[in-house]
Amino acid sequence: MNEAPDFLAPIPRPPAGSGFRRWRAALLWAVAGGAALGHWLFWYAPRERAAKPSPPFEQLLAGQGGWDRVLWLAHPHQNLGVVDRALGSLDDYLAELTRVAGLSSPELPRFGPFAIPPSSEIALGWSDDGARLFGAARVHRGVRLVARLAGRVAGNPWLSGGEVLRSSRTFRVRWDGPLWIVESGAIEPWPTTPESVRQGAAEPMLAEARLRRPIGALPAGRLRLARGQDGLEIRGGILPADAVAAGPAEAGGSTLRLDLPDLALWVAIADRGPIGGPGLFLLWEEQESLIPRVAVLQRGAGRTFRLPGESLFELLGKGGPELRLGWSVRGTDGRARREGLRIVPWLERNYPRPSGRGAWLAAAGRLAPRRAARVLNRLAGDLRKFPLAPRHDLDRLEASARLLAPLADCPRLTFEIWRDPDGVLARLCPAPEAQALQLDLSTEEDSEIDEAPQVR
């Protein structure tokens, strides 16, 4: 008998349950891949992630070790990864910033493939003279094991522990359980009694700094970076809203809202000393000549700020000052002087000055990054037309504009520093304000400003 062709032969059935096994294997691989991806996203991918300092790091922030300055970061590889994406390259940005500021930083090797150790927290401490340095990171377990093994195999003391010579400086590297510790100079022992220390931060935060001594107007103490209701905020000390204060601070101690049209920057400084009152520097984006449009206001005697090219203005007999309500106003053009004179009554009523009756504003400011960058670029371009313009100054102007460029979408940066008691508040790119500054010039004492104001 002839056999049936092969294509007519019945198709053999797969063994019972083999389809389920294939789907189960695929499902297990999908779950494993999803778990790995989730683990990477949670522990390593760039994202904003707050935390509280663990007890030994809290001791460091509380003052143990006698460090002049301490900086603590939560999940640095993730939070700094967000900053890196926003700035294009954090390394390049910091290099540009240190160059413009005239600072230097030690060159440190990388932590294997990472610029900084993947860790839940990291802290740096240093002395003002730079002779003593300290760093500690709570490294993630998997990275810790691989790093120590790779360091031993490759003979790399930066990973395994030992001495490292870098930039004519010796660093001592060691491991203490999950802590990777780097020291240089005379160092006190790392805190050994963490169980007796409570958490210092009431809420999780992104970073914290501690200053043993004031830096300029910035007071000594602890500063915390966290996300508030109005965006990222840096807070420290006691702010007027939390203290019993007299005068203007009773209104809540909000930022001095000075938002004139086209204003790129304003800065205010006050003191108890002989200047007699606060001084303000105002810079507009618009300009009618080579010199930017600037107004400088001063309450009482002295001069806190100077106009750009002020010596030339004085030589030509221009630039002011004009007086109103105890304030002197100088400007690079008539419009700047008029704007300065126009806001004097509002400042006289609302600026929290030293009075001995509670909190007062020692320093404050507001920067519109996009406007300020345009001012700097335009000024650098105008100055480059003059062959005798100092090259160093031109480079700094252009570099400052480049530093502001990544912040172009940020509406503003604000800060305020208070005294009696000390307090610090800075807002980084907060949401737009609901209402712009309203200047009330209706009181009989103030009257209206004439076209050529020479009031009081």
C-alpha positions as CSV (number, residue, x, y, z in Angstrom):
1,M,0.0,0.0,0.0
2,N,1.2,3.4,-0.9
3,E,2.0,5.7,2.1
4,A,0.3,9.1,2.4
5,P,2.4,12.1,1.4
6,D,4.2,13.9,4.3
7,F,2.1,17.0,3.9
8,L,-1.1,15.0,4.6
9,A,0.4,13.5,7.8
10,P,-1.4,14.7,10.9
11,I,0.3,17.6,12.8
12,P,1.7,16.2,16.1
13,R,0.2,17.9,19.1
14,P,2.6,19.5,21.5
15,P,3.0,17.9,24.9
16,A,0.3,19.0,27.4
17,G,1.3,22.1,29.3
18,S,4.2,23.2,27.0
19,G,2.4,26.4,25.9
20,F,1.8,27.4,29.6
21,R,5.5,26.8,30.3
22,R,6.5,29.1,27.5
23,W,4.1,31.8,28.6
24,R,5.3,31.4,32.2
25,A,8.9,31.7,31.2
26,A,8.1,34.8,29.2
27,L,6.2,36.2,32.1
28,L,9.0,35.5,34.5
29,W,11.5,37.2,32.2
30,A,9.2,40.2,31.9
31,V,8.8,40.4,35.7
32,A,12.5,40.1,36.2
33,G,13.2,42.8,33.6
34,G,10.6,45.1,35.1
35,A,12.0,44.6,38.6
36,A,15.5,45.4,37.4
37,L,14.3,48.4,35.6
38,G,12.3,49.6,38.6
39,H,15.3,49.0,40.9
40,W,17.5,51.1,38.6
41,L,14.9,53.9,38.3
42,F,14.4,54.0,42.0
43,W,18.0,53.8,43.2
44,Y,20.1,55.2,40.3
45,A,18.1,57.1,37.6
46,P,18.3,60.9,37.8
47,R,15.4,62.2,39.8
48,E,14.7,64.6,42.6
49,R,14.7,62.6,45.9
50,A,14.7,64.0,49.4
51,A,15.9,62.3,52.6
52,K,17.0,63.0,56.2
53,P,20.6,62.8,57.3
54,S,21.3,59.6,59.3
55,P,22.6,60.1,62.9
56,P,26.4,60.2,62.2
57,F,25.8,62.7,59.4
58,E,23.5,64.7,61.6
59,Q,26.3,64.9,64.2
60,L,28.6,66.3,61.5
61,L,26.0,68.9,60.6
62,A,25.6,69.7,64.3
63,G,29.2,70.7,64.6
64,Q,31.3,67.6,65.5
65,G,34.8,67.8,64.0
66,G,35.0,71.6,64.2
67,W,34.6,72.1,60.4
68,D,34.2,75.6,59.2
69,R,31.9,74.5,56.4
70,V,29.9,71.3,55.9
71,L,27.7,70.3,53.0
72,W,25.4,67.3,53.0
73,L,23.5,65.9,50.0
74,A,20.7,63.4,49.8
75,H,21.0,60.7,47.0
76,P,23.7,62.8,45.2
77,H,24.0,60.7,42.1
78,Q,20.2,61.1,41.5
79,N,19.7,64.7,42.5
80,L,22.9,65.9,40.8
81,G,21.8,63.9,37.8
82,V,18.7,66.1,37.5
83,V,20.9,69.2,37.7
84,D,23.3,67.7,35.1
85,R,20.4,67.3,32.6
86,A,19.1,70.8,33.3
87,L,22.5,72.4,32.8
88,G,23.7,70.3,29.9
89,S,26.8,69.3,31.8
90,L,27.3,69.9,35.5
91,D,31.1,69.3,35.3
92,D,31.4,72.0,32.6
93,Y,29.1,74.3,34.4
94,L,31.0,74.1,37.7
95,A,34.3,74.5,35.8
96,E,33.0,77.7,34.2
97,L,31.6,78.9,37.5
98,T,34.9,78.4,39.4
99,R,36.8,80.1,36.6
100,V,34.5,83.2,36.7
101,A,34.6,83.3,40.5
102,G,38.4,82.9,40.5
103,L,38.2,79.8,42.7
104,S,40.1,76.5,42.5
105,S,39.0,73.0,43.5
106,P,41.1,69.8,44.0
107,E,41.1,67.4,41.2
108,L,39.7,64.1,42.4
109,P,39.6,60.7,40.6
110,R,36.3,59.1,39.7
111,F,34.6,56.5,41.7
112,G,34.9,53.8,39.1
113,P,32.5,54.6,36.3
114,F,30.7,57.1,38.5
115,A,31.7,60.7,39.0
116,I,30.5,60.4,42.7
117,P,29.6,57.3,44.6
118,P,26.0,56.1,44.2
119,S,24.9,56.6,47.7
120,S,21.9,57.5,49.9
121,E,23.8,60.5,51.4
122,I,27.2,62.2,51.2
123,A,28.8,64.9,53.2
124,L,31.8,67.1,52.8
125,G,33.6,69.2,55.5
126,W,36.5,71.6,55.1
127,S,38.4,74.3,56.9
128,D,38.5,77.9,55.7
129,D,42.2,77.6,54.9
130,G,41.7,74.3,53.0
131,A,44.3,72.5,55.1
132,R,41.6,70.0,56.4
133,L,39.2,68.1,54.1
134,F,36.7,65.3,54.9
135,G,34.2,63.4,52.9
136,A,31.9,60.5,53.6
137,A,29.3,58.6,51.5
138,R,26.8,55.9,52.5
139,V,27.4,53.8,49.3
140,H,24.7,51.4,48.0
141,R,25.4,47.8,48.9
142,G,25.8,46.4,45.4
143,V,28.1,49.2,44.3
144,R,30.0,49.0,47.5
145,L,30.9,45.3,47.0
146,V,31.8,45.7,43.4
147,A,33.9,48.8,44.0
148,R,35.9,47.2,46.9
149,L,36.6,44.1,44.8
150,A,37.5,46.0,41.7
151,G,39.8,48.2,43.8
152,R,41.7,45.3,45.2
153,V,42.1,43.6,41.8
154,A,43.2,46.8,40.1
155,G,45.3,48.0,43.0
156,N,43.2,51.2,43.1
157,P,43.3,52.6,46.7
158,W,40.6,55.2,45.8
159,L,38.2,52.3,45.7
160,S,39.7,49.7,48.0
161,G,41.3,52.0,50.6
162,G,44.7,53.5,51.2
163,E,46.6,56.6,50.3
164,V,46.0,58.7,47.2
165,L,48.3,61.5,46.0
166,R,46.3,64.1,43.9
167,S,47.2,67.7,43.1
168,S,50.1,67.6,45.5
169,R,47.8,66.5,48.3
170,T,47.6,63.2,50.1
171,F,44.1,61.7,50.7
172,R,43.5,58.8,53.1
173,V,40.7,56.5,51.9
174,R,39.0,53.9,54.1
175,W,35.8,51.9,54.5
176,D,33.7,51.8,57.7
177,G,30.9,49.4,56.9
178,P,28.8,51.0,54.3
179,L,30.6,54.3,54.7
180,W,33.3,55.3,52.2
181,I,35.5,57.9,53.9
182,V,38.1,60.3,52.5
183,E,40.3,62.4,54.7
184,S,43.2,65.0,54.3
185,G,45.0,66.8,57.0
186,A,44.4,66.5,60.8
187,I,41.0,64.9,61.2
188,E,38.9,64.1,64.3
189,P,37.4,60.6,64.6
190,W,34.2,59.9,62.7
191,P,31.1,60.0,65.1
192,T,30.9,56.7,67.0
193,T,27.7,57.1,69.0
194,P,24.9,57.5,66.4
195,E,22.3,55.8,68.6
196,S,22.2,58.8,70.9
197,V,21.6,61.4,68.2
198,R,18.1,62.2,67.0
199,Q,17.3,63.3,63.5
200,G,17.8,67.0,63.2
201,A,15.6,67.7,60.2
202,A,11.8,67.6,60.7
203,E,11.1,66.9,57.0
204,P,13.1,65.2,54.3
205,M,15.3,67.6,52.3
206,L,17.6,67.6,49.3
207,A,20.7,69.2,50.9
208,E,21.9,71.0,54.0
209,A,24.9,73.2,54.6
210,R,26.4,74.4,57.9
211,L,28.6,77.5,58.3
212,R,30.6,77.9,61.4
213,R,31.2,81.6,60.7
214,P,29.3,84.2,58.6
215,I,30.2,84.7,55.0
216,G,29.5,88.2,54.0
217,A,25.8,89.0,54.8
218,L,25.1,85.2,55.1
219,P,24.9,84.3,58.8
220,A,26.4,81.3,60.5
221,G,24.2,78.3,61.0
222,R,22.4,75.7,59.0
223,L,20.8,76.2,55.6
224,R,18.4,73.6,54.2
225,L,17.4,73.0,50.6
226,A,13.9,71.5,50.1
227,R,10.9,71.7,47.9
228,G,8.3,74.0,49.4
229,Q,4.9,75.1,48.2
230,D,6.4,77.6,45.9
231,G,9.2,75.5,44.4
232,L,12.7,74.9,45.7
233,E,13.6,76.9,48.8
234,I,16.7,77.5,50.9
235,R,15.8,78.3,54.5
236,G,17.8,78.9,57.6
237,G,17.5,80.5,61.0
238,I,14.3,82.2,62.1
239,L,12.3,84.1,59.5
240,P,10.0,87.1,60.5
241,A,6.8,85.1,59.9
242,D,7.9,82.8,62.7
243,A,9.1,85.5,65.1
244,V,7.5,88.3,67.0
245,A,8.6,91.4,65.1
246,A,7.5,95.0,64.9
247,G,7.0,97.3,62.0
248,P,6.8,96.1,58.4
249,A,7.9,92.5,59.3
250,E,4.5,92.0,61.0
251,A,3.0,91.8,57.6
252,G,4.5,88.3,57.2
253,G,8.1,89.1,56.2
254,S,7.5,88.3,52.5
255,T,10.2,89.0,49.9
256,L,10.5,92.7,49.0
257,R,8.4,92.6,45.8
258,L,10.1,95.1,43.5
259,D,9.1,94.0,40.0
260,L,9.3,97.0,37.7
261,P,8.9,96.5,34.0
262,D,12.0,95.1,32.2
263,L,13.9,95.0,35.5
264,A,16.7,92.3,35.1
265,L,18.2,92.6,38.6
266,W,17.8,94.4,41.9
267,V,19.9,94.0,45.0
268,A,19.4,95.7,48.4
269,I,21.8,95.9,51.3
270,A,21.2,97.5,54.8
271,D,23.3,97.7,57.9
272,R,23.2,99.2,61.4
273,G,26.3,101.1,60.7
274,P,27.1,104.6,59.4
275,I,25.5,104.4,56.0
276,G,22.2,105.3,57.7
277,G,19.9,103.1,55.8
278,P,19.5,100.6,52.9
279,G,21.0,101.0,49.5
280,L,19.5,99.5,46.3
281,F,21.0,98.7,42.8
282,L,18.5,98.3,39.9
283,L,19.5,97.1,36.4
284,W,17.0,97.2,33.5
285,E,17.2,95.1,30.4
286,E,16.7,98.1,28.2
287,Q,19.5,100.6,27.5
288,E,19.8,103.7,25.3
289,S,23.6,103.8,25.2
290,L,26.7,101.8,25.8
291,I,26.2,102.0,29.6
292,P,23.3,99.8,30.9
293,R,20.3,101.5,32.4
294,V,21.0,101.5,36.1
295,A,19.6,103.3,39.2
296,V,21.2,103.4,42.6
297,L,19.2,104.5,45.7
298,Q,20.5,105.2,49.1
299,R,18.7,106.0,52.4
300,G,20.7,108.4,54.5
301,A,24.4,109.0,54.3
302,G,27.1,107.0,52.5
303,R,27.1,105.0,49.3
304,T,26.4,101.3,49.3
305,F,26.5,100.9,45.4
306,R,28.1,102.8,42.6
307,L,26.8,103.4,39.1
308,P,28.7,101.8,36.2
309,G,31.0,104.6,34.8
310,E,30.2,106.8,37.8
311,S,33.5,108.6,37.7
312,L,32.7,109.7,34.1
313,F,29.2,110.8,35.1
314,E,30.7,112.9,38.0
315,L,33.2,114.4,35.6
316,L,30.4,115.5,33.2
317,G,28.2,116.6,36.1
318,K,25.5,114.1,35.3
319,G,23.9,111.1,37.0
320,G,22.4,112.8,40.1
321,P,21.9,112.6,42.9
322,E,18.3,113.7,43.3
323,L,16.6,113.6,46.7
324,R,13.2,112.5,47.9
325,L,12.0,111.5,51.4
326,G,15.5,111.1,52.7
327,W,16.6,108.9,49.8
328,S,19.2,109.9,47.2
329,V,18.7,108.6,43.6
330,R,21.4,108.4,40.9
331,G,20.9,107.0,37.5
332,T,22.7,106.4,34.2
333,D,19.9,108.3,32.3
334,G,16.8,110.4,33.1
335,R,14.4,107.5,32.8
336,A,16.4,105.5,35.4
337,R,16.4,108.4,37.8
338,R,12.6,109.0,37.4
339,E,11.9,105.3,38.0
340,G,14.1,105.4,41.1
341,L,12.3,108.5,42.4
342,R,8.9,107.0,41.7
343,I,9.4,104.0,44.0
344,V,10.9,106.0,46.9
345,P,7.6,106.5,48.7
346,W,6.8,102.7,48.5
347,L,10.3,101.9,49.8
348,E,10.0,104.4,52.6
349,R,6.8,102.8,53.8
350,N,7.6,99.1,53.2
351,Y,11.3,98.5,53.6
352,P,12.0,96.7,56.9
353,R,15.0,98.8,58.1
354,P,17.0,98.5,61.4
355,S,14.9,100.1,64.1
356,G,15.5,98.1,67.3
357,R,11.9,96.8,67.2
358,G,12.4,93.4,65.6
359,A,13.5,91.7,62.4
360,W,14.9,93.9,59.6
361,L,16.1,93.1,56.1
362,A,19.9,93.0,55.8
363,A,20.1,91.9,52.2
364,A,17.7,91.0,49.4
365,G,17.6,90.6,45.7
366,R,15.9,89.3,42.6
367,L,17.3,88.1,39.3
368,A,15.5,87.5,36.0
369,P,18.0,85.1,34.3
370,R,16.8,85.6,30.7
371,R,16.8,89.4,30.9
372,A,20.1,89.5,32.7
373,A,21.8,87.2,30.2
374,R,20.6,89.5,27.3
375,V,22.0,92.5,29.2
376,L,25.4,90.8,29.6
377,N,25.6,89.6,26.0
378,R,24.7,93.0,24.6
379,L,27.2,94.8,26.9
380,A,30.0,92.4,25.9
381,G,29.1,92.9,22.2
382,D,29.2,96.7,22.6
383,L,32.5,96.6,24.5
384,R,34.2,94.4,21.9
385,K,33.8,97.2,19.4
386,F,36.4,99.1,21.4
387,P,40.0,97.8,20.8
388,L,41.2,98.9,24.3
389,A,38.5,97.1,26.2
390,P,40.0,94.7,28.8
391,R,39.9,91.2,27.4
392,H,39.5,89.7,30.9
393,D,36.4,91.8,31.7
394,L,34.9,90.8,28.3
395,D,35.5,87.1,28.9
396,R,33.8,87.3,32.4
397,L,30.8,89.1,30.9
398,E,30.3,86.4,28.3
399,A,31.0,83.6,30.7
400,S,28.4,85.0,33.1
401,A,25.9,85.1,30.3
402,R,26.6,81.5,29.5
403,L,26.1,80.6,33.2
404,L,22.7,82.2,33.1
405,A,21.6,80.6,29.7
406,P,20.5,77.3,31.2
407,L,18.2,79.2,33.6
408,A,16.4,81.0,30.8
409,D,13.1,79.3,31.5
410,C,13.3,80.2,35.2
411,P,11.2,83.3,35.9
412,R,13.3,84.6,38.8
413,L,15.7,83.8,41.6
414,T,15.1,85.6,44.9
415,F,16.8,85.8,48.3
416,E,16.5,87.7,51.5
417,I,18.6,87.7,54.7
418,W,17.2,89.0,57.9
419,R,18.6,90.1,61.2
420,D,17.3,90.1,64.9
421,P,17.0,87.2,64.6
422,D,19.0,85.8,61.8
423,G,17.1,84.2,59.0
424,V,17.6,83.2,55.3
425,L,15.1,82.5,52.6
426,A,16.0,81.9,48.9
427,R,13.5,80.8,46.3
428,L,14.8,79.1,43.1
429,C,12.6,79.5,40.1
430,P,9.3,79.8,41.9
431,A,5.9,80.0,40.1
432,P,5.0,83.4,38.6
433,E,3.5,85.8,41.1
434,A,-0.3,86.4,40.9
435,Q,0.0,90.2,41.1
436,A,2.8,92.6,40.2
437,L,4.0,95.4,42.5
438,Q,1.4,98.1,43.0
439,L,3.0,101.5,43.8
440,D,0.7,103.7,45.9
441,L,1.6,107.4,45.4
442,S,-1.6,108.8,46.6
443,T,-0.7,110.1,50.1
444,E,-0.5,113.8,50.7
445,E,3.0,113.5,52.0
446,D,4.3,112.0,48.8
447,S,2.4,113.9,46.2
448,E,3.1,113.2,42.5
449,I,6.4,113.2,40.8
450,D,7.0,115.8,38.1
451,E,8.6,115.2,34.8
452,A,11.9,116.6,36.1
453,P,11.4,115.6,39.8
454,Q,13.4,117.5,42.4
455,V,11.1,116.5,45.3
456,R,12.2,117.3,48.8
